[in-house]
Each structure stands twice: as C-alpha cells, then as structure tokens.
C-alpha cells in the first residue's frame, strides 16, 4: 500500500497485488472519495457507492 499526498488537497492510496490487480482510492479535501479497482486483465470493476461517497 502506498499513500501519496499530492499537494493539491487529496491523498491517493494505491494497493497493488501479486496477480496484477490494483485498487486506487483518492480522498479529496472536501471529504469526498473516489475509488477504482482494476483487474489484472485491465478490466475496470464497478464501484458500489457508500454514504460517505454521496450515495
């Protein structure tokens, strides 16, 4: 897992797995969250919205 402050008011978290899949999460300065899961074959998986994401 890597947590990278961008200097633009958000923190990016990246998890990479041995199979080639990876997960990214962006925590924005206003409290909103963006997530993306990408399989080892490059397919982007849908993300379920949770209450903290404005659902």
Secondary structure, 3 states (H helix, E strand, C coil): CEEEECCCCEEEEEEECCCCCEEEEEEECCCCEEEEEECCCCCEECCCCCHHHCC
